[in-house]
Protein backbone atom coordinates (compact mmCIF):
# COMPACT_ATOMS: atom_id res chain seq x y z
CA UNK A 1 0.00 0.00 0.00
CA UNK A 2 1.31 3.41 -0.89
CA UNK A 3 0.83 6.68 0.92
CA UNK A 4 -1.91 7.61 -1.56
CA UNK A 5 -4.11 4.80 -0.26
CA UNK A 6 -3.56 5.88 3.31
CA UNK A 7 -4.60 9.45 2.47
CA UNK A 8 -7.68 8.13 0.69
CA UNK A 9 -8.61 6.00 3.72
CA UNK A 10 -8.23 8.89 6.15
CA UNK A 11 -10.33 11.08 3.86
CA UNK A 12 -13.06 8.41 3.80
CA UNK A 13 -12.98 8.17 7.60
CA UNK A 14 -13.16 11.93 7.92
CA UNK A 15 -16.11 12.10 5.52
CA UNK A 16 -17.91 9.29 7.38
CA UNK A 17 -17.35 11.09 10.69
CA UNK A 18 -18.69 14.36 9.22
CA UNK A 19 -21.83 12.59 7.99
CA UNK A 20 -22.31 10.95 11.41
CA UNK A 21 -21.76 14.29 13.16
CA UNK A 22 -24.26 16.08 10.91
CA UNK A 23 -27.04 13.71 11.99
CA UNK A 24 -26.89 14.61 15.69
CA UNK A 25 -26.33 17.60 18.02
CA UNK A 26 -22.63 16.79 18.22
CA UNK A 27 -21.26 19.92 19.90
CA UNK A 28 -24.07 20.07 22.43
CA UNK A 29 -23.57 16.46 23.52
CA UNK A 30 -19.81 16.83 23.57
CA UNK A 31 -19.88 19.99 25.70
CA UNK A 32 -22.36 18.46 28.14
CA UNK A 33 -20.22 15.33 28.50
CA UNK A 34 -17.06 17.42 28.93
CA UNK A 35 -18.79 19.52 31.61
CA UNK A 36 -19.71 16.38 33.56
CA UNK A 37 -16.18 14.99 33.20
CA UNK A 38 -14.65 18.27 34.37
CA UNK A 39 -16.84 18.35 37.47
CA UNK A 40 -15.98 14.73 38.24
CA UNK A 41 -12.29 15.58 37.98
CA UNK A 42 -12.59 18.58 40.31
CA UNK A 43 -14.21 16.33 42.91
CA UNK A 44 -10.81 14.68 43.27
CA UNK A 45 -9.10 18.00 44.04
CA UNK A 46 -7.28 18.38 47.35
CA UNK A 47 -9.24 19.66 50.34
CA UNK A 48 -7.35 22.98 50.21
CA UNK A 49 -8.84 23.62 46.76
CA UNK A 50 -12.33 22.22 47.39
CA UNK A 51 -14.83 24.92 48.32
CA UNK A 52 -17.94 22.84 48.95
CA UNK A 53 -18.21 19.09 49.32
CA UNK A 54 -22.00 18.74 49.27
CA UNK A 55 -24.32 16.20 50.85
CA UNK A 56 -21.83 13.57 52.07
CA UNK A 57 -20.29 13.70 48.62
CA UNK A 58 -22.87 11.38 47.00
CA UNK A 59 -24.68 14.07 45.03
CA UNK A 60 -21.31 15.59 44.18
CA UNK A 61 -20.52 12.46 42.18
CA UNK A 62 -24.04 11.58 41.05
CA UNK A 63 -24.93 14.84 39.28
CA UNK A 64 -21.79 15.09 37.11
CA UNK A 65 -22.12 11.39 36.26
CA UNK A 66 -25.67 12.09 35.04
CA UNK A 67 -24.33 15.05 33.04
CA UNK A 68 -21.73 12.83 31.41
CA UNK A 69 -24.34 10.17 30.69
CA UNK A 70 -26.78 12.71 29.20
CA UNK A 71 -24.04 14.07 26.93
CA UNK A 72 -23.22 10.59 25.65
CA UNK A 73 -26.89 9.75 25.20
CA UNK A 74 -27.40 12.94 23.17
CA UNK A 75 -24.55 11.82 20.90
CA UNK A 76 -25.70 8.23 20.46
CA UNK A 77 -29.51 8.63 20.72
CA UNK A 78 -30.31 12.03 19.18
CA UNK A 79 -34.03 11.23 18.84
CA UNK A 80 -34.43 11.82 22.60
CA UNK A 81 -32.25 14.95 22.69
CA UNK A 82 -34.98 17.18 24.16
CA UNK A 83 -35.39 15.06 27.29
CA UNK A 84 -31.64 14.59 27.74
CA UNK A 85 -30.91 18.28 27.23
CA UNK A 86 -33.57 19.34 29.74
CA UNK A 87 -32.26 16.83 32.26
CA UNK A 88 -28.72 18.00 31.46
CA UNK A 89 -29.46 21.68 32.16
CA UNK A 90 -31.22 20.83 35.44
CA UNK A 91 -28.35 18.65 36.60
CA UNK A 92 -25.79 21.25 35.45
CA UNK A 93 -27.50 23.92 37.51
CA UNK A 94 -27.77 21.52 40.44
CA UNK A 95 -24.02 21.00 40.36
CA UNK A 96 -23.65 24.58 41.58
CA UNK A 97 -24.75 23.44 45.04
CA UNK A 98 -23.31 19.94 45.14
CA UNK A 99 -19.99 19.98 43.28
CA UNK A 100 -17.50 22.74 44.06
CA UNK A 101 -19.64 25.50 42.58
CA UNK A 102 -20.21 23.50 39.43
CA UNK A 103 -16.60 22.48 38.94
CA UNK A 104 -15.40 26.03 39.60
CA UNK A 105 -17.93 27.38 37.06
CA UNK A 106 -16.23 25.65 34.11
CA UNK A 107 -18.24 22.41 34.20
CA UNK A 108 -21.43 24.31 34.97
CA UNK A 109 -20.96 26.58 31.94
CA UNK A 110 -19.95 23.74 29.63
CA UNK A 111 -23.00 21.74 30.70
CA UNK A 112 -25.39 24.67 30.33
CA UNK A 113 -24.09 25.68 26.89
CA UNK A 114 -24.05 22.07 25.70
CA UNK A 115 -27.60 21.49 26.90
CA UNK A 116 -28.83 24.62 25.15
CA UNK A 117 -27.08 23.66 21.90
CA UNK A 118 -28.60 20.18 22.01
CA UNK A 119 -32.06 21.55 22.76
CA UNK A 120 -31.91 24.00 19.87
CA UNK A 121 -30.56 21.57 17.29
CA UNK A 122 -32.88 20.90 14.33
CA UNK A 123 -32.56 17.41 12.81
CA UNK A 124 -33.95 18.15 9.34
CA UNK A 125 -31.82 21.19 8.66
CA UNK A 126 -29.35 21.03 5.78
CA UNK A 127 -25.70 21.32 6.95
CA UNK A 128 -24.19 24.74 6.34
CA UNK A 129 -21.66 25.08 3.55
CA UNK A 130 -18.67 27.35 3.96
CA UNK A 131 -18.26 29.99 1.32
CA UNK A 132 -14.81 30.51 -0.20
CA UNK A 133 -12.85 33.48 1.10
CA UNK A 134 -12.86 35.18 -2.28
CA UNK A 135 -16.65 35.20 -2.35
CA UNK A 136 -16.87 36.66 1.17
CA UNK A 137 -14.24 39.30 0.35
CA UNK A 138 -16.00 40.24 -2.89
CA UNK A 139 -19.27 40.80 -1.05
CA UNK A 140 -17.50 42.87 1.62
CA UNK A 141 -15.77 45.17 -0.91
CA UNK A 142 -18.66 45.64 -3.25
CA UNK A 143 -21.63 46.74 -1.29
CA UNK A 144 -21.07 47.63 2.29
CA UNK A 145 -24.13 48.87 4.15
CA UNK A 146 -26.77 50.35 1.89
CA UNK A 147 -28.73 53.33 3.23
CA UNK A 148 -32.39 52.52 3.88
CA UNK A 149 -34.99 53.94 1.56
CA UNK A 150 -38.14 55.65 2.70
CA UNK A 151 -36.85 57.23 5.89
CA UNK A 152 -39.33 58.80 8.29
CA UNK A 153 -39.95 62.53 7.74
CA UNK A 154 -38.08 63.69 10.87
CA UNK A 155 -34.92 61.85 9.71
CA UNK A 156 -34.99 63.10 6.11
CA UNK A 157 -34.66 66.75 7.19
CA UNK A 158 -31.32 66.19 8.92
WOUR-V480259 format. One record per backbone hydrogen bond with DSSP energy under -1.0 kcal/mol. NH is the residue of the N-H (numbers start at 1). CO is the residue of the C=O. E is the energy in kcal/mol with one decimal. If there is no record, write none. Layout:
# WOUR-V480259
nh	co	e
NH	CO	E
NH	CO	E
This chain:
# WOUR-V480259
nh	co	e
6	2	-1.3
7	3	-2.0
8	4	-1.9
9	5	-2.5
10	6	-2.3
11	7	-2.0
12	8	-2.1
13	9	-2.4
14	10	-2.3
15	11	-2.4
16	12	-2.5
17	13	-2.5
18	14	-2.2
19	15	-2.2
20	16	-2.3
21	17	-2.8
22	18	-1.8
24	21	-1.2
26	24	-2.3
29	25	-2.3
30	26	-2.6
31	27	-2.5
32	28	-2.1
33	29	-2.3
34	30	-2.6
35	31	-2.3
36	32	-2.0
37	33	-2.3
38	34	-2.6
39	35	-2.0
40	36	-2.2
41	37	-2.1
42	38	-2.0
43	39	-1.1
45	42	-1.4
49	46	-1.3
50	46	-1.9
56	54	-1.4
58	55	-1.3
62	58	-2.4
63	59	-2.1
65	61	-1.3
66	62	-2.1
67	63	-2.2
68	64	-2.5
69	65	-2.3
70	66	-2.9
71	67	-2.4
72	68	-2.1
73	69	-2.6
74	70	-2.3
75	71	-1.5
76	72	-2.3
77	73	-2.3
80	77	-1.5
81	78	-1.5
84	80	-2.0
85	81	-2.7
86	82	-2.1
87	83	-2.6
88	84	-2.4
89	85	-2.3
90	86	-2.0
91	87	-2.4
92	88	-2.3
93	89	-2.3
94	90	-1.9
95	91	-1.4
96	93	-1.0
98	94	-1.5
99	95	-2.2
100	52	-1.5
102	95	-1.8
103	99	-2.9
104	100	-2.9
105	101	-2.0
108	102	-2.0
109	105	-2.5
110	106	-2.6
111	107	-2.6
112	108	-2.4
113	109	-2.7
114	110	-2.5
115	111	-2.3
116	112	-2.1
117	113	-2.4
118	114	-2.3
119	115	-2.3
120	116	-2.0
125	122	-1.0
136	132	-1.8
137	133	-2.8
138	134	-2.5
139	135	-1.9
140	136	-1.8
141	137	-2.2
142	138	-2.2
143	139	-1.3
155	152	-1.2
156	152	-1.5
157	153	-1.1
